[in-house]
Amino acid sequence: MSEPIDIRLIEGRQRAEDIRRLAAGEITPEELDRENSFIRSPSDIVWVDLSPKGTPEQWERFIQYIKDNY
C-alpha cells in the first residue's frame, strides 16, 4: 500500500512551476487561467450537492465559534 499524498505539497509545486513558466514567458496569464480551470463551461456543472454536512452537535459548535470570533 502506498503512502498518502499531501495535496497541498503538490499544489505548491504546481504553483511554483506556474510562476516559473510565467516569468520565462512560456505562457500568458490567460493561457494559465485556461489550463488551471477545472470547469471549462457552465455545461460542465451537472450536479451540486448542497445538503448539510456534519452532525447537529458539529453545527452548534461551528455556529458558536462564528458568534464568538466574528
Biotite code that builds the C-alpha atoms (Angstrom):
import biotite.structure as struc

atoms = struc.array([
    struc.Atom([0.000, 0.000, 0.000], chain_id="A", res_id=1, res_name="MET", atom_name="CA", element="C"),
    struc.Atom([1.370, 3.424, -0.886], chain_id="A", res_id=2, res_name="SER", atom_name="CA", element="C"),
    struc.Atom([1.689, 6.374, 1.455], chain_id="A", res_id=3, res_name="GLU", atom_name="CA", element="C"),
    struc.Atom([-0.985, 9.095, 1.437], chain_id="A", res_id=4, res_name="PRO", atom_name="CA", element="C"),
    struc.Atom([-0.294, 12.042, -0.847], chain_id="A", res_id=5, res_name="ILE", atom_name="CA", element="C"),
    struc.Atom([-0.155, 15.573, 0.551], chain_id="A", res_id=6, res_name="ASP", atom_name="CA", element="C"),
    struc.Atom([-2.276, 17.502, -1.940], chain_id="A", res_id=7, res_name="ILE", atom_name="CA", element="C"),
    struc.Atom([-1.055, 20.858, -0.595], chain_id="A", res_id=8, res_name="ARG", atom_name="CA", element="C"),
    struc.Atom([2.517, 19.876, -1.396], chain_id="A", res_id=9, res_name="LEU", atom_name="CA", element="C"),
    struc.Atom([1.530, 19.034, -4.965], chain_id="A", res_id=10, res_name="ILE", atom_name="CA", element="C"),
    struc.Atom([-0.391, 22.317, -5.285], chain_id="A", res_id=11, res_name="GLU", atom_name="CA", element="C"),
    struc.Atom([2.626, 24.242, -4.009], chain_id="A", res_id=12, res_name="GLY", atom_name="CA", element="C"),
    struc.Atom([4.913, 22.594, -6.526], chain_id="A", res_id=13, res_name="ARG", atom_name="CA", element="C"),
    struc.Atom([2.445, 23.305, -9.324], chain_id="A", res_id=14, res_name="GLN", atom_name="CA", element="C"),
    struc.Atom([2.167, 26.970, -8.315], chain_id="A", res_id=15, res_name="ARG", atom_name="CA", element="C"),
    struc.Atom([5.977, 27.281, -8.341], chain_id="A", res_id=16, res_name="ALA", atom_name="CA", element="C"),
    struc.Atom([6.070, 25.760, -11.834], chain_id="A", res_id=17, res_name="GLU", atom_name="CA", element="C"),
    struc.Atom([3.307, 28.141, -12.996], chain_id="A", res_id=18, res_name="ASP", atom_name="CA", element="C"),
    struc.Atom([5.267, 31.142, -11.701], chain_id="A", res_id=19, res_name="ILE", atom_name="CA", element="C"),
    struc.Atom([8.426, 29.909, -13.412], chain_id="A", res_id=20, res_name="ARG", atom_name="CA", element="C"),
    struc.Atom([6.605, 29.466, -16.738], chain_id="A", res_id=21, res_name="ARG", atom_name="CA", element="C"),
    struc.Atom([5.058, 32.950, -16.484], chain_id="A", res_id=22, res_name="LEU", atom_name="CA", element="C"),
    struc.Atom([8.415, 34.542, -15.679], chain_id="A", res_id=23, res_name="ALA", atom_name="CA", element="C"),
    struc.Atom([10.097, 32.743, -18.587], chain_id="A", res_id=24, res_name="ALA", atom_name="CA", element="C"),
    struc.Atom([7.372, 33.891, -20.986], chain_id="A", res_id=25, res_name="GLY", atom_name="CA", element="C"),
    struc.Atom([6.412, 30.316, -21.819], chain_id="A", res_id=26, res_name="GLU", atom_name="CA", element="C"),
    struc.Atom([2.748, 31.064, -21.153], chain_id="A", res_id=27, res_name="ILE", atom_name="CA", element="C"),
    struc.Atom([0.467, 34.084, -20.783], chain_id="A", res_id=28, res_name="THR", atom_name="CA", element="C"),
    struc.Atom([-1.705, 34.670, -17.706], chain_id="A", res_id=29, res_name="PRO", atom_name="CA", element="C"),
    struc.Atom([-4.797, 33.986, -19.818], chain_id="A", res_id=30, res_name="GLU", atom_name="CA", element="C"),
    struc.Atom([-3.425, 30.658, -21.052], chain_id="A", res_id=31, res_name="GLU", atom_name="CA", element="C"),
    struc.Atom([-2.537, 29.715, -17.489], chain_id="A", res_id=32, res_name="LEU", atom_name="CA", element="C"),
    struc.Atom([-6.070, 30.511, -16.326], chain_id="A", res_id=33, res_name="ASP", atom_name="CA", element="C"),
    struc.Atom([-7.486, 28.234, -19.031], chain_id="A", res_id=34, res_name="ARG", atom_name="CA", element="C"),
    struc.Atom([-5.059, 25.422, -18.122], chain_id="A", res_id=35, res_name="GLU", atom_name="CA", element="C"),
    struc.Atom([-5.873, 25.604, -14.412], chain_id="A", res_id=36, res_name="ASN", atom_name="CA", element="C"),
    struc.Atom([-9.626, 25.878, -14.843], chain_id="A", res_id=37, res_name="SER", atom_name="CA", element="C"),
    struc.Atom([-11.478, 22.826, -13.585], chain_id="A", res_id=38, res_name="PHE", atom_name="CA", element="C"),
    struc.Atom([-14.755, 23.953, -15.127], chain_id="A", res_id=39, res_name="ILE", atom_name="CA", element="C"),
    struc.Atom([-14.480, 24.786, -18.803], chain_id="A", res_id=40, res_name="ARG", atom_name="CA", element="C"),
    struc.Atom([-18.066, 25.945, -19.237], chain_id="A", res_id=41, res_name="SER", atom_name="CA", element="C"),
    struc.Atom([-21.324, 26.128, -17.264], chain_id="A", res_id=42, res_name="PRO", atom_name="CA", element="C"),
    struc.Atom([-22.480, 22.970, -19.012], chain_id="A", res_id=43, res_name="SER", atom_name="CA", element="C"),
    struc.Atom([-19.753, 21.050, -17.134], chain_id="A", res_id=44, res_name="ASP", atom_name="CA", element="C"),
    struc.Atom([-21.700, 21.537, -13.897], chain_id="A", res_id=45, res_name="ILE", atom_name="CA", element="C"),
    struc.Atom([-24.257, 18.750, -13.832], chain_id="A", res_id=46, res_name="VAL", atom_name="CA", element="C"),
    struc.Atom([-24.965, 18.309, -10.124], chain_id="A", res_id=47, res_name="TRP", atom_name="CA", element="C"),
    struc.Atom([-24.093, 20.140, -6.933], chain_id="A", res_id=48, res_name="VAL", atom_name="CA", element="C"),
    struc.Atom([-24.623, 18.593, -3.504], chain_id="A", res_id=49, res_name="ASP", atom_name="CA", element="C"),
    struc.Atom([-25.909, 21.373, -1.250], chain_id="A", res_id=50, res_name="LEU", atom_name="CA", element="C"),
    struc.Atom([-27.105, 19.101, 1.528], chain_id="A", res_id=51, res_name="SER", atom_name="CA", element="C"),
    struc.Atom([-25.840, 19.975, 5.016], chain_id="A", res_id=52, res_name="PRO", atom_name="CA", element="C"),
    struc.Atom([-22.840, 18.048, 6.267], chain_id="A", res_id=53, res_name="LYS", atom_name="CA", element="C"),
    struc.Atom([-21.971, 17.182, 9.834], chain_id="A", res_id=54, res_name="GLY", atom_name="CA", element="C"),
    struc.Atom([-23.937, 16.359, 12.926], chain_id="A", res_id=55, res_name="THR", atom_name="CA", element="C"),
    struc.Atom([-26.206, 18.818, 14.773], chain_id="A", res_id=56, res_name="PRO", atom_name="CA", element="C"),
    struc.Atom([-23.565, 18.998, 17.517], chain_id="A", res_id=57, res_name="GLU", atom_name="CA", element="C"),
    struc.Atom([-20.863, 19.933, 14.997], chain_id="A", res_id=58, res_name="GLN", atom_name="CA", element="C"),
    struc.Atom([-23.111, 22.652, 13.596], chain_id="A", res_id=59, res_name="TRP", atom_name="CA", element="C"),
    struc.Atom([-23.790, 24.025, 17.083], chain_id="A", res_id=60, res_name="GLU", atom_name="CA", element="C"),
    struc.Atom([-20.039, 24.209, 17.757], chain_id="A", res_id=61, res_name="ARG", atom_name="CA", element="C"),
    struc.Atom([-19.438, 25.848, 14.374], chain_id="A", res_id=62, res_name="PHE", atom_name="CA", element="C"),
    struc.Atom([-22.178, 28.446, 14.886], chain_id="A", res_id=63, res_name="ILE", atom_name="CA", element="C"),
    struc.Atom([-20.935, 29.192, 18.400], chain_id="A", res_id=64, res_name="GLN", atom_name="CA", element="C"),
    struc.Atom([-17.391, 29.606, 17.072], chain_id="A", res_id=65, res_name="TYR", atom_name="CA", element="C"),
    struc.Atom([-18.609, 32.115, 14.495], chain_id="A", res_id=66, res_name="ILE", atom_name="CA", element="C"),
    struc.Atom([-20.570, 34.051, 17.114], chain_id="A", res_id=67, res_name="LYS", atom_name="CA", element="C"),
    struc.Atom([-17.556, 34.145, 19.418], chain_id="A", res_id=68, res_name="ASP", atom_name="CA", element="C"),
    struc.Atom([-14.989, 35.121, 16.815], chain_id="A", res_id=69, res_name="ASN", atom_name="CA", element="C"),
    struc.Atom([-16.740, 37.348, 14.287], chain_id="A", res_id=70, res_name="TYR", atom_name="CA", element="C"),
])
